[in-house]
Amino acid sequence: MSSELLLGIDIGSTTVKATLLDAGADARVIASYSKPYPSAHPQPGWVEQDPEDWWSSVRAVLAAFGEQLERVSAVGITGQGSTAVLLDDAGDVLAPAISWQDQRAAPVASEIADRLDAALRRAHGNGTGDGPEPRMVWTRSERPELFARVARAVSVAGYVGYRLTGRIAVSEGDAGSWLSWNRHTHRWDDEIAGALGVSGILPEVVRAGEAIGRICAEAHRESGLPESAVVIATTTDLAAAAVSTGAAGLDDIHYSKGTGGFVTAQLHEPPDHPPFVVLPFGKEDLSQYCAGTPALGSALEWCARLIGSPDAGRAVELAETSAPGAGGVIALPWLQGSSFPVVDASARGAFLGLSLSTGPGDIARAVLEASSLEFSAQVAQLAPLLDRPLARVVCSGGPTRSPFWNLLDASALGMPVHVAKKATAAVGAALIAGEGTGLWDDANLVGRAMSGPLLRVDPDAALSDGFARRRRLLGDISAALRPLAPAIADVGRADPAGPARA
């Protein structure tokens, strides 16, 4: 008899990924597909996406599974939680979604942080970060006629879930990345939502493992999924990725490497005023601590374009030709602002130590070393907060395909990193769907078994010594340049009238 199949879908920052799991005695991945979708950049610092592109990409990856979809019993969806979709009262999309990476509402976020500081601290302690409400407030101010038509806002995963089931709802994990969520009461916070003018448009929230609904008739026709399949609420893409590696326990730190880089850990009782963002895991009373680097894989891709490399892989090869220390070049990694623990939308990247002898490999290595130093600093701050002594640091995501980058991470950290090569947020979403339908008791334990022995990467002692020296210098440079960040950012804002002409 054929075993049930579970489908996991991850709507990432640039790509939709989907995975089918065989839920037999030994859960295993039987097929995975992905499809990128475009982002628009109408102005510097602006990032927009068309929700129809997400749905088209979902349909494309599902079509690749063919007749296997007929055996799917449950679907789990995760994705970029801080990106909101605005819907009218008919459930239609009103405008392109403003991405979590978008910086246009930074002044609004700053004003909200000042005005609602006490309320934000009581509700979750996260400050404004990349929550979607400042972009909603910006929309209400700049596009009032459009905002007047908004009936509901929903997360990216929630939107795809809506297209599959007809129900507008978000997971509690996604809700936790919004400013208006109270992690203590597990409800929308009336004081914050009311002050921001979004009370009436916030979506229904469903805890991880609970059913959102079954596949509706229209979605069955468009996607090929059986109407008997149930869509299960999961959690954030970061937590789902950790589940897929088995690193969602209380003694592991997980490093998710993709377009951005995010260091996460699970705790039962985070402090009242955490230095990192705290997101509800959506299960029991677990919370997830998160530190973020908005530009990681995207920084390497940018670097490849800068130095004329055909792709990111070739840029890494060039980096390997540069000596440790990148020929004296130090990079600041804030190409898309900086996130937790230091939230600064105006932060900008920089190269210091350039000389006439600096080559493309030095630039590439400086970018990689900067990301590894950022990662190690975040782990150093996060590890003492764990409920238990740190056992492992587990890494997953596309950039972990680079042995050289993994070595830099381990050396900057000064301890081994364990690489889970096949783990993804889509796998984690499918595992949570399996737990939600009673196929197993603990998705994290199944993820650990599926991952098998992880690739252990040990630090290089000489590299670790060099990183220790540069870490102190980088701290001094960061402290000196951060106060100048707003003025530096203003330099790039050109006069819309353009240069004067004779």
N, C-alpha and C positions, 0 to 999 in steps of 0.2 A: 504493500500500500504506500502511495506517495505521501510524504510528510508535508506539513503546511509550509508555505513560504511567507516570509516577512519582508516588507519593502521599507527601506529607509531613504528619505529625501532630504538633502541639504541644499538650501538656496544660499550659497556663499556670496561674498562681496562681488565676485566677477563670474562665477560659474555655478551651474546647477549640477549636483552629483546625486546619483541614485544607486542603491545597492540592493540586491536580492539575497536574503539569507534563507538557507534551508534550516528549518527549526527542528530537525531530527535530533537523535540522541546526542550527536556531536554537532552543535551549531556551526555552520560554515558558510562562507560567501560563495555563491555560485555564479554571480555575474555583477559587474559594475559598469556604469556608463556615465559620461559627463558631457555637458555642452555649455560653452561660454555664452555670455550675453553682454551687450554693450552698456557702457555708461556714457552719459553726456557731461561735458564740462563747459557750461554756458559762460562762466567767468572763472578767473583764477580762484581756487579754493572751493568752487561749487562742484558738487557731484550729484547727478540725478539719474534715475533709472525708471524705465517704463515697466510697470507691473505685468503688462501683457507679454513683455519679453521673458519674464520669469515663467509665466504659464506656458508660453510657446516652447521654452527650453525643457520644462517639465514634461510636456507632451512628447517632445522629441526623444528624450532619454527613455521614457516609458515605452515608446514604440519599438525601441531597440531590443527590449526584452521579449517581444513577440508573444507567443501563446503561453509562455511561463506566467504571465500576469494573471491568467485565469485561476491559478492556484493560490494567489495571495489572499491571506486571511486577515492581515492587519497592516496598517501603514503608520509609520512615525515620521513626522516632519520637523525639521529644525532649520535654523538659518540666522541671518543677521538681525538680531533682535531689536536694535535701536533705530532701525529704519521704519518709518510709519507710512502707511498708505491711507489716503483720505478718500472715503466713499460717500456717495450721496444716498438719499433715502431709498433708491432703487438698488443699491449695492454696486453701482458703477463707479469706476475710478474717476476722480475729478481732475487729477493733475499728475505729472511724473512724481514719483516718490523721491524725496530729498534724502540722500544716503546718510548713514551714520558718519561717513567720512567728510561730509560737507561742513564747511566752516563759516557759512554766511551768517549764522545766527549767534556767533560767538559773543557779540556785544549784548544780545538779549540774554544769553545764558549768564553772563557776568552780572547783569542787572537782577536777574532772578535769584542768583546766589546771594547777593547782598540783601535783597528784600525778604527772602524766605529762608534765610540761613537757619533759624531756630526750628522751623517746621521740617526742613529737609533733614536736619540732624535727628529730630525725633523719629521721623518715618523710616530712614534707612542710613543716614550718615554719609551718603555718597556725593553730596554736592550735585552739580549739574552734569559734569562729564559729557558723554555723547547722547544723553537721553533725548528723545524726539520732541518733547514739549517746547523747547526754545524755538525749534523750526516751525512748530505749529503756531506759536505766538507771532513769529516773523511773518508767516503766511497771512495771519489775521490782520496784521498791520499793513503789509505791502500789497495784499491781494484780497481785500475785504469782501468783494463780491463773490469770489470763489469760496472763501471760508464760510460765508453765510449759508452755503449749500451743503456743508459737511454734516453728515448724519452719524458717521462712525469712523474712528481711526483704528487701524489694525496693523499688527506686525507683518513682516514678510512671510514667515511660516504660517501665521494666521490667515493671510490672504490666500495662500495656496490651499490651506485647509478649507477655507470658505469656498473656493472653486471646486473642491472635491466633495464637500458635504452640504453646502448651502447654509452653514452655520458660521456666524462671525464670532470667533473666539480666539484667545491667545493662551499659550501655556503660562504657568506662573513664572517660569524662568524668564520668558520674554517680558512679562509684565514687570519683573524686577529691575529691568534696565531702563524703565521709564521713571521719571521724577515723581509721579503721582502715586506710586505703589508703596504701601506701608508693609515692610517685611515682618513687622511684629504682629499685626492684626490679620495679615494675608488678605487685605482688601485695598481698594483704591482709597486714598486719603482725601477726605472731603475738603480739608483746609487747603491743601496744595492745589488740587484740581480746581477748586472754586476760585482761588486767587489767580490761576492761570487761564481761567475761562474755558476749560476743556471737560468739565464734569459730564456734560451731556453726550460726549462723543467717545468716551473710553469704552473699550470692548469688554465682553464677558471673559472671565479668567477660569481656566481649567487646570487642575493640578496634574503633575506628571503621572502617567499610567492610567488616567481616566479617559473615557471615550468622549470624543467630540461628536461623532456621528458616523453613519454608514455612507458609502459612496452613492451620490445621487444619480438619477437617471442621465442627466446631461453630462456629468463627469464620466459616467460609464461609456457613453458614446464617444466622448472626446479623448479619453485616456486609455480605454481598454481594461480598466480595473473592474472587477466584478462588484455588483451592487451589494453583495454579501460581505465585502471587506469593510472592516471598521477602522476609522482613523483615530489614533490614540494620541493624546497630548504628550509631548516629550519635555524638553527643557532647552536651555540655551545651546547654541552650536558648540560652545566651549565645553560645557558639561557633557554633551553627547560625545564629543571627541574623547574626553577623558574616560567615559564609560567604555568606549570601544577598545581602549588600551588596557582596561582593568585598573586605571590609575585614579579612580574616583573614590578611593578609600580615604581614611583619615591620616595616613602616614606617607602619602605620595604627593609630589608636585608634578603637574602636567604642563608641558610647554607645547602649545599648538602653533605651528609655523605655517603660515600661508601668506595671503596678501598682507596681513598684519601678523604680529606675534603676540601671544597672550599666555601669561604664566598664571596658573590657577591651582587652588587647593580647596579642599572641603573642610569645614569646621562645624561644630555643633553650636557654639556660642561665640560669635564674633564680638569684639569689643564694641562699645557704644559709639565710639568715634574712630572708625577704622581708617588706616592710611591708604587702603586700597578700596576699590569698588566692591560691594557685597551684593551678590545676586542670590535669590532663592534657588536652590537646586530643584525645588518643586516636589521633593520626596521627604517624608518624615519632617524632621526639623533641621535638615542640613542646609547650610549656606555655602556658597562658593565665593572665595576670595579671588580677585582678578586684578592683575597688573597688565598694562597694555602698551604695545608699540604699534601705532597705526600703520606705519609703513615698514614692512619687512621684506617679503617677497617682491612687493611693488618697488621697494627701494633698490633691490638688485636689478630688476628689470629697467628701472630708470637709469641706473649706473651703466648697464649694458648699452643703452642708447647713447649715453653721454660719451662713452669711450669708443663708440663705433663697433661694438661687438655684435655679432649676428643674433645672439640670444644670451639668456642668463647663464646657461651652462658654460658657454665659452668665457663669459666674464669670470666665473669661478676658476676656470683653468688659468686665466691670466693672473688672477689673484695668487694662485699657488706659485707663480714665478717670482713674486715679490717676497723679499725677506721679512721675517717677523718685525713688526713695527711699521710696515708699509712704507719703508724708506723715509721715516720721520713724519709721515702724513697722519694726522688725526682727524677723524670725521665726527661730526655731530649728527645723529640719526633722525632729526625731527623734520622729515620731508613733508609730513602731513600733520604738523603740530605734535604735541606730546600728550600722552594720556596718563592714566594713573600709574604711579602715585603722584606725579606732578602734572596736573592738567593745565595746559597752556596752548590754546589754539593759535596763538601768535608765534609760537616757537618755530624756528626755521633751521634747516640743516646748514652745515658749514664744513669747509675743509681748511685746516691749518697746517702749516709746515710745508707748503708747496714750494718747489724750487725748479730750476731748469732741468734738473735730473729726474724729476717726477715723471713716471710713465703710467700708461693705462693700468698695468697690473697693480701699481701702488694705490691708485684710486680705488680699484675694485677691492683690494685687500683691506683698505681703510674702512670701506662700507661694511664689510663682513665683520671686521674686528669691533667696529662700533656697535653692531647689533649684538655680538656676543658679550660685550661689556655691559650693555643695557640689560640683557637677560640675566647675567650673573648678579648684577646689583639688585634686581627684582627678587631673585631667589633668596639672596642674603637677607632682605627685609622680610620676606614672607615666612621663611622656615621657622624662626623663633615663635611665630604665632600659632603653629600647628598644635592640635590637641595631643599629638604623639610625636616622638622623635622622627625626623625625616628618614625614610627608608630608601626611597628612590626618586630620581628625577627622570620622568618619561617624556620623550619627545615624539611628536608625530606631525605629519603634514608633508606637502610636496618638497620644501627645501631640505628635509632630512635625507633626501636622495643623495646629497652631496657629502661624501665622507670627510672632505676637508672642512666644510662648515661645521659638521658634527664635532670634529676634533677641536676647532676653535671654541665651540660652546663648552665642551668639557674642560678645556684648559683654562678658559676664563673663569669657569665655575670652581675649578680646583677639585672636582670630584667627578666620578663617572656619570655619563648620561646613558640612558637606555632608550634605544630607538625602536619604536613600533612601526614597521614599514607599511603594514596593510591596514592600519587602523584609521578610520575617518569618522567625521560627525554623522555621515549617513549610516554607517554601520551602527554607531551608538543609538541613533534614532530607531533603527530596526530592533535593536536589543531591548530598548525601553518599551517598544510596542509589544514585544514578546512577553515581557514582565506584566504589562498591563492586561494582557489577555490570558494570563495564568500559565504560560508555557514554562516559566521558570520563576524562582523566587527572587533572584538578585541579578539584574542585568550586568552589573559591574563584574561579578564573579564569572559570568559567562564570557564577558569581554576579555578578561584576563586569560581564561582557558583558550579562547580563540586566538589570542595574540601569540601564545606559545612562548618559548624562550626569546627574549628580546636581544637585539644586538647591543652589546655593551661597548661603549667607547670611553677609554680611559684618558685622562689628561696627560699632556706632555709637560714634564717638569720645567723645562726651559721656557716653553711658551707661557706657562702659568706665572713664572717669575716676571716675564715681560709684561703680561697683562696687569699684574699687581702694580708695577711702576706706572703704567699708563692710566690705570684706574684713578690714582691719586691726582695725576695731572688733568685728566678729563673732568674730574670733579671741580678743580679750580677754574678750568676754562668755562664749564657750564655755569658756575656761580657768577663769573664775570660777564658772560654774554646774555644770560636770561633777562636782566633788566633792560637790555637794549633790544630785545625781541620785537616789541610793538613798533619801535621806530624802524627797525630793519624791514618788518613786514610792510610798513607804509611806503617804503621806497618803491615796492613793486606795483603799487596802485597807480596806474597811468591815468593821466587826464583823459576823460572820455572824448574830449574834443580832438585829441591827437596832438602831435607836435605842430608848433607854429610854422607857417610857410611864408617865405618872402614874397 
